[in-house]
Structure formats: structure tokens, C-alpha cells
Amino acid sequence: MIDLTLPRPTSELAVNRRPQWRILTTFGAVGAALLTTATAACTSDSQGPPAEARHYVALSVGPGHTCALTADHAAWCWGNNADGKLGAGPTGAGDQLVPTPVAGGIAFTDISAGESHTCGVATDGRGYCWGANGVGALGTGEGLAATHDGPVEVAGDLRFTRISAGAGFSCGVTTTGDAYCWGDNQSGNLGVGDNEPRTTPTLVTGGLSFSFIATSKGGTPSNWFACGLTTAGAAYCWGANDGGELGTGSVSLLSAEPVHAAPALTFESLSLGDGIACGVSTAHDAYCWGTTPTVTIVPGERKWLSIRLGDASVCGVTDAGDGFCWGTNPFGMLGNGLSASVSYAEPTPIVGGLTLQVAAPGRSHSCGLAADGSAYCWGLGILLGIGPLPDFPSPYVKYEPTAVVSE
């Protein structure tokens, strides 16, 4: 588990060790080189928005890719394209250094970048997913080997308001407030009462009415979980709980059905990382749990607009539009301008003077939306959507927000 709140973790090694092996397994030799030479190979210049920057109204950051929506409901993705999770179709094979349109011409109102797949909700409420299916993460009813490099419709003729793509599984909320999950279920993370996988959407048990749902996007199956917000702002979670991810104040192996998380609080939003959950309360305070069973307020006496989690880092935006990140920083994904691979146990400012709507970390990069809807990213260069990299394929890192290009 990763300790991202004060007091400082009892084991700094626990904070720094796990992101390194994840990076190595994701990027192989390049990741290994970056861990030792990123400082020498980086540039840290901040870059202003291009004259005709594409403006976005929503943004989702996965461990290795990012997707965003424009006001006209067009979906764009960039970064790592393993298993076709960018949705760019057969002509968009390979990693994409600039935003690339999702194939199919579907108009989306919601999009979510997961570990190895992506999901979105169309304007008519139909759900679509693309990328690696695993044991059912795309919700199409297909078998293990299925992958899709463009959107395929989620089975069941359901109408969704939101779908959250996680690590090997997905969950969605329908227009009637029902929660459905599908895919891998090793930790009871589908909330259907058992730990058997589902290849199509299956109703979450408990009869609760939800307005929002979130899934964990990284880690191993032993710490996969999901959480939802009821229409009254109560948080319910299900899945792994060996570190207190479910927010009940206790540790257990798992819960295959929803349990009340942080019952003393009501929330406006939730976000999940690798074994940790954070939420913004109706009083605009931020709370996190999972590194320990205790629900802990994020220090600093700030009022928060949003909090987003990556594998081992957290980013948030205050109600004044100021961005902060904390956690691990091996590729500069905290955006604080510092190159050292040092963990930060409390929020540190994102440099560059941007007024932000949202800031969200992945595994080796982060992205945010400015007040005008222009997108910025920072961290590992191949994931940032900033165009050709002068020293690619040698390490190339941005430690400050850099404008995502439009072409």
C-alpha cells in the first residue's frame, strides 16, 4: 500500500519501491533507463498553449494513456496503445504522441481510461468499450482472447450515465441509478456477491441507487475494488480490503457486495488508485483511506474542487483553481518542477501558474485541464500528447505542465 497522507509513512521504502517495478513491467528497458538517467535527459521548460489549441470538457487519465472529450462530443486519446486501448482503429496502430480521434464517429458524453481498455457513454446512453477484453472487461460477452482497436457496444441494451474502466474490469451506472459491473472478479470487485468473472454487465447487489461509480485502475487483482456514490452522497465500496480500501475502519480479505464507506461523511466525488480511495466531501474537504483503515483528511486546510488518483500519486484542484499533487514522483508526474525521485506525503503545488479544472495522475504521467479547456500533461514524454520528442527513444521527461498539441 502507498501512504499519501500525513503523518509520514512508517516505511519510505514502501512508498518508493512499488511504482518502480510497475514502470519496469510497463516500459521494459526504457523504464529501467529512465529510473537512473531521467534527470540528465529531461527538459523542464513550461510551454504555453498553442494559438489554436483544441479545447476539452472532460479528461480521463489511465496508467499509460489519456482520453478527453470536446464540447461537440468527439473523443480523442493519446499515449500507449497496447491492445488498441486508444480506440484509433487499424490505421492508428502504435503509440500516439498526439491526440488521435477515437474511431467510429460516436458522440460521447463520458469517457474513462483504464489499465488496458477504455470505455465511454454515447449521447444516447449506450456503453462502448475498446482495448483488451481479458475475461470480460469490454462487456461484450466475448471470450478471453478478444481485443478491439475501436469501440464495441456493451451488451445488455442498457443506458448509462457513466462507465468507469478499471484494471481488468468495468462498472457503470445506468439512467435509473442501477450499478452494473463486468470483467475480472478475483477480489469480489464486481460487487455481485461472488468472485466469478462476468463477460456482460451484471447488477451490483444491495438495491442501492447510485449517481457515480469509480474503479481501481492499477495494481494486482488482490487489491482491485470499486466504489459508488448514492444519490444522497453516501459512499459504498466493494472488493479488496486488505489495507482498508473499503473505508469501513477495519481490514478484511474482501467484500463481494457493497459496504458503507466513511459513513460519517457525504461526498460529491470519489477516485480510486492502487489500494487507496479519496473523496471530496460536500464541505469540499478531501479524505483518503486504504493505506490504513482510518479515513483521514488531506492536510492543508484547503477546499477542494476535485481529487484524482493514479497508481501511487494523487492530484487535486482547489476551489480557487490551484493544482496540487503528492505521492511518488519518479517521472515528474507531480508537476512540481522537481526531478528527484522523492515521495511527497503532503500536497505540493503544480508549477506554471495555471488555473485548473482538474488534474489527474496515471502511472508515469499526469494531465490536467485548464480553465479554458486546454489540456496540459507532464511526466514521461511518450505519454504526454506533446508531439515528436527530440531525444526519443532516449529518456524524455517534462517536470512542468506542457501543452498538449492539437495536430
C-alpha positions in Angstrom: 0.0 0.0 0.0 1.1 3.6 -0.6 0.9 6.2 2.2 -0.1 9.5 0.6 -1.2 11.5 3.7 0.3 12.8 6.9 1.8 11.7 9.2 4.7 10.5 7.1 4.7 6.8 6.3 6.5 4.5 8.6 8.3 2.9 5.6 9.5 5.2 2.9 10.7 2.1 1.1 7.1 1.0 0.7 6.3 4.3 -0.9 9.1 4.2 -3.5 9.5 0.6 -4.3 6.3 -0.5 -5.9 6.0 2.2 -8.6 9.5 1.3 -9.9 8.6 -2.3 -10.7 5.4 -1.3 -12.3 7.3 1.1 -14.5 9.7 -1.6 -15.4 7.0 -4.0 -16.4 5.2 -1.4 -18.4 8.1 0.1 -20.4 10.8 -2.6 -20.1 14.4 -1.3 -20.8 13.2 2.2 -21.4 11.6 2.3 -18.0 14.8 1.0 -16.4 16.9 3.6 -18.1 14.5 6.4 -17.1 14.8 5.4 -13.4 18.5 6.1 -13.5 19.0 8.8 -16.1 15.8 10.9 -16.3 17.4 13.9 -14.6 20.2 14.2 -17.2 17.9 13.6 -20.1 15.0 15.9 -19.2 13.9 19.3 -20.1 11.9 21.3 -17.6 10.6 24.2 -19.7 6.9 25.0 -19.4 5.1 25.5 -22.7 2.2 27.8 -23.3 -0.9 26.7 -25.2 -0.7 26.8 -29.0 -2.6 29.5 -30.8 -5.4 27.2 -31.8 -5.4 24.7 -29.0 -8.2 22.1 -29.0 -10.4 22.6 -26.0 -11.8 19.8 -23.9 -14.7 19.5 -21.5 -13.7 16.2 -19.8 -10.4 14.2 -19.3 -9.5 10.8 -18.0 -6.0 9.5 -17.3 -5.2 5.8 -17.2 -1.9 4.3 -16.1 -0.4 4.7 -19.6 -2.8 6.7 -21.8 -5.2 9.7 -21.7 -8.5 10.3 -23.3 -10.6 13.5 -23.5 -13.8 14.8 -24.9 -14.5 18.1 -26.7 -17.7 20.1 -26.4 -19.0 18.5 -29.6 -18.8 15.1 -28.0 -15.7 13.9 -30.0 -13.3 11.6 -28.2 -9.5 11.9 -28.5 -6.9 9.6 -26.9 -3.1 9.6 -26.8 -0.2 7.7 -25.2 0.4 4.0 -25.1 -1.8 2.0 -27.5 -1.2 -1.6 -26.3 -4.2 -3.8 -27.1 -5.8 -0.9 -29.0 -6.9 1.0 -25.9 -6.7 4.4 -27.7 -9.5 3.2 -29.9 -7.9 4.7 -33.0 -8.7 1.7 -35.3 -6.4 -0.3 -37.5 -4.9 2.9 -39.1 -3.9 4.2 -35.6 -1.7 1.3 -34.6 1.2 2.0 -32.3 1.7 4.6 -29.5 0.4 8.0 -30.3 2.4 11.1 -29.5 -0.5 13.5 -30.3 -4.3 13.3 -29.6 -5.9 10.8 -32.0 -9.6 10.6 -32.7 -11.4 7.5 -31.5 -12.7 5.6 -34.5 -16.3 5.1 -35.3 -17.6 8.7 -35.2 -19.6 8.1 -32.0 -20.6 11.1 -30.0 -19.7 10.6 -26.3 -20.8 12.3 -23.1 -18.4 10.4 -20.8 -15.1 8.6 -21.2 -12.8 6.6 -18.9 -9.2 5.4 -19.5 -8.5 2.1 -17.7 -5.4 -0.1 -17.4 -5.7 -1.9 -20.7 -9.0 -0.7 -22.0 -11.2 2.3 -22.3 -14.9 2.8 -22.1 -17.3 5.6 -23.0 -21.0 6.5 -22.9 -22.6 7.8 -26.1 -25.1 10.6 -26.2 -27.9 8.0 -26.5 -26.7 6.4 -23.3 -25.3 3.3 -24.9 -22.0 2.0 -23.5 -18.9 1.3 -25.6 -15.5 -0.2 -24.7 -12.3 -0.9 -26.6 -8.9 -2.4 -25.9 -8.1 -5.7 -24.1 -11.1 -7.8 -23.1 -9.3 -10.0 -20.6 -12.1 -12.1 -19.0 -14.8 -9.7 -20.0 -13.7 -6.1 -19.3 -15.3 -4.9 -22.5 -18.7 -6.3 -21.5 -19.4 -7.8 -25.0 -19.8 -11.4 -23.9 -16.7 -12.4 -25.9 -14.0 -14.9 -24.8 -10.6 -14.4 -23.3 -8.6 -13.5 -26.4 -10.8 -10.7 -27.7 -9.3 -7.3 -28.2 -10.8 -4.4 -30.2 -9.0 -1.3 -31.5 -12.2 0.6 -31.8 -15.4 1.0 -29.8 -17.7 -2.1 -29.4 -21.1 -1.8 -27.7 -21.5 -3.1 -24.2 -24.1 -5.9 -24.1 -27.4 -5.8 -22.4 -29.2 -2.9 -24.1 -28.6 -0.7 -21.0 -28.5 3.1 -20.9 -25.7 4.6 -18.8 -24.7 7.9 -17.4 -21.2 6.8 -16.6 -18.8 3.9 -17.1 -15.6 3.5 -15.2 -12.9 1.4 -16.9 -10.6 -0.2 -14.3 -7.9 -2.8 -14.2 -9.4 -5.8 -16.0 -13.0 -4.9 -15.1 -15.5 -2.1 -15.6 -18.5 -0.7 -13.8 -21.3 1.6 -14.9 -24.3 3.5 -13.6 -27.5 3.4 -15.6 -30.0 6.2 -16.1 -32.2 4.5 -13.5 -29.4 4.6 -10.9 -28.5 0.9 -11.0 -24.9 -0.1 -10.9 -23.6 -2.9 -13.2 -20.1 -4.4 -13.3 -18.3 -6.8 -15.6 -14.9 -8.4 -16.2 -12.4 -10.0 -13.8 -13.7 -10.5 -10.3 -10.9 -12.1 -8.3 -11.4 -9.8 -5.3 -15.2 -9.6 -5.5 -14.6 -6.3 -7.2 -17.8 -6.6 -9.3 -20.0 -6.4 -6.2 -22.2 -9.2 -7.4 -21.9 -11.5 -4.3 -19.1 -13.8 -5.5 -15.7 -13.7 -7.2 -16.6 -15.3 -10.6 -15.9 -13.2 -13.7 -18.7 -11.8 -15.9 -18.4 -11.2 -19.6 -21.5 -9.0 -19.7 -22.9 -6.3 -17.3 -24.2 -7.8 -14.0 -26.3 -6.0 -11.4 -24.4 -5.0 -8.3 -26.1 -6.4 -5.2 -27.7 -4.4 -2.4 -30.5 -2.5 -4.2 -28.8 0.9 -3.9 -29.4 3.8 -6.2 -26.2 5.3 -7.4 -25.2 8.6 -9.1 -21.5 7.9 -9.6 -19.1 5.0 -9.8 -15.3 4.5 -9.8 -13.0 1.6 -10.3 -9.3 0.9 -9.3 -7.2 1.1 -12.4 -3.9 -0.4 -11.4 -2.2 -2.9 -9.1 -2.8 -6.6 -8.9 -6.1 -8.4 -8.6 -5.6 -8.8 -4.9 -6.3 -5.1 -4.4 -8.9 -4.4 -7.1 -12.0 -2.6 -5.8 -14.8 -0.3 -6.8 -16.9 2.4 -5.1 -20.1 4.3 -5.8 -21.9 7.3 -4.6 -25.6 7.1 -3.8 -27.9 9.8 -4.8 -27.7 11.0 -1.2 -23.9 11.3 -1.4 -23.1 8.1 0.7 -20.1 6.1 -0.4 -20.3 2.4 -0.8 -17.3 0.2 -1.8 -16.7 -3.5 -2.6 -13.8 -5.7 -3.5 -10.4 -5.9 -1.8 -9.9 -4.7 1.7 -6.6 -6.0 3.0 -5.4 -2.4 3.5 -8.7 -0.8 4.4 -9.7 0.1 0.9 -13.4 -0.2 1.7 -13.4 2.6 4.2 -15.2 0.7 7.0 -12.5 1.2 9.6 -11.4 -2.4 9.5 -9.3 -4.8 7.4 -10.7 -8.0 5.8 -9.9 -10.1 2.9 -12.7 -8.7 0.6 -16.3 -7.9 0.4 -18.2 -9.1 -2.7 -21.1 -6.8 -2.0 -21.3 -3.0 -1.2 -20.4 -1.9 2.3 -20.8 1.7 3.7 -17.5 3.6 3.4 -16.7 6.6 5.6 -20.2 6.5 7.0 -19.9 9.8 8.8 -19.3 11.7 5.6 -21.2 12.6 2.4 -19.3 13.1 -0.8 -19.5 14.9 -4.1 -16.9 12.8 -5.9 -14.7 9.8 -5.5 -11.5 8.5 -7.1 -9.6 5.2 -6.7 -6.0 4.3 -7.0 -3.9 1.2 -6.3 -5.3 0.2 -2.9 -6.4 3.7 -1.9 -9.6 5.8 -2.3 -10.1 9.6 -1.9 -13.2 11.7 -2.0 -14.3 15.3 -1.9 -17.0 15.8 0.7 -19.9 18.1 0.4 -18.0 20.5 2.6 -15.2 20.4 0.0 -12.7 18.7 2.3 -10.7 15.8 0.9 -10.4 12.5 2.6 -8.4 9.4 1.8 -8.4 5.8 3.1 -6.8 2.5 2.1 -3.2 2.9 3.2 -4.7 2.3 6.7 -8.4 1.6 7.5 -8.7 5.1 9.0 -10.4 7.7 6.9 -8.0 10.7 7.1 -8.5 14.3 6.0 -5.9 15.6 3.4 -3.9 18.2 5.3 -3.5 21.8 4.5 -6.9 23.4 5.2 -7.7 23.8 1.5 -11.1 23.5 0.0 -11.1 21.1 -3.0 -12.9 21.0 -6.2 -11.7 17.6 -7.3 -9.3 14.8 -6.3 -8.0 12.2 -8.8 -5.8 9.2 -8.1 -3.2 7.3 -10.1 -1.2 4.2 -9.1 0.9 5.8 -6.4 0.2 9.5 -6.6 -2.7 11.9 -6.1 -3.6 15.2 -7.8 -6.2 17.7 -6.8 -7.6 21.1 -7.7 -8.8 23.6 -5.1 -12.0 25.6 -5.5 -9.7 28.5 -6.5 -8.3 26.5 -9.4 -4.9 25.8 -7.9 -3.4 22.4 -8.6 -1.5 20.2 -6.2 -0.1 16.7 -6.4 1.5 14.3 -3.8 2.8 10.8 -3.6 5.7 9.3 -5.8 7.5 11.4 -8.4 10.0 9.2 -10.4 9.0 10.8 -13.7 8.0 14.2 -12.6 4.3 13.4 -12.6 3.6 15.6 -9.6 4.3 18.6 -11.8 6.2 20.4 -9.1 9.2 21.1 -11.3 11.5 18.8 -9.4 13.4 15.9 -10.9 14.3 13.9 -7.9 12.6 10.6 -7.4 11.3 11.6 -4.0 7.9 10.9 -2.4 5.8 13.8 -1.1 3.5 12.9 1.8 1.5 16.2 1.5 0.2 18.3 -1.4 2.8 20.2 -3.4 1.9 22.9 -5.9 1.8 22.2 -9.6 4.0 24.8 -11.1 3.3 27.0 -14.2 0.6 29.3 -12.8 -2.3 27.5 -14.5 -5.9 27.8 -13.3 -7.1 24.3 -13.5 -10.5 22.5 -13.6 -9.0 19.0 -13.0 -5.6 17.4 -12.6 -5.2 13.6 -12.8 -2.2 11.3 -12.5 -1.5 8.0 -14.2 1.4 5.7 -13.6 4.2 7.7 -15.1 2.5 10.9 -16.2 -0.3 13.3 -15.3 -2.6 15.6 -17.2 -4.9 18.4 -16.4 -7.5 20.7 -18.0 -7.0 24.5 -17.7 -9.9 26.8 -17.1 -10.3 27.4 -20.8 -10.4 23.7 -21.6 -6.9 23.4 -23.0 -5.0 20.2 -21.9 -1.6 20.0 -20.3 0.4 16.9 -19.4 3.7 16.3 -17.6 5.9 13.3 -16.8 7.1 10.6 -19.2 7.3 12.2 -22.7 5.9 9.5 -24.8 2.6 9.7 -22.9 2.0 13.4 -22.9 0.5 14.2 -26.3 3.0 16.9 -26.9 4.2 15.7 -30.3 7.6 14.4 -31.6 10.2 14.0 -28.9 13.7 15.4 -29.9 15.6 12.7 -28.0 13.2 9.8 -28.4 13.7 6.9 -27.7 16.1 8.1 -25.0 14.6 9.3 -21.8 12.5 12.4 -22.2 10.6 13.9 -19.3 8.6 17.0 -18.6 8.6 18.1 -14.9 6.2 21.0 -15.6 2.8 21.2 -17.3 3.3 21.2 -21.1 0.5 21.9 -23.6 -1.0 19.0 -25.4 -0.8 19.7 -29.2 -3.9 19.9 -31.4 -2.3 18.3 -34.5 
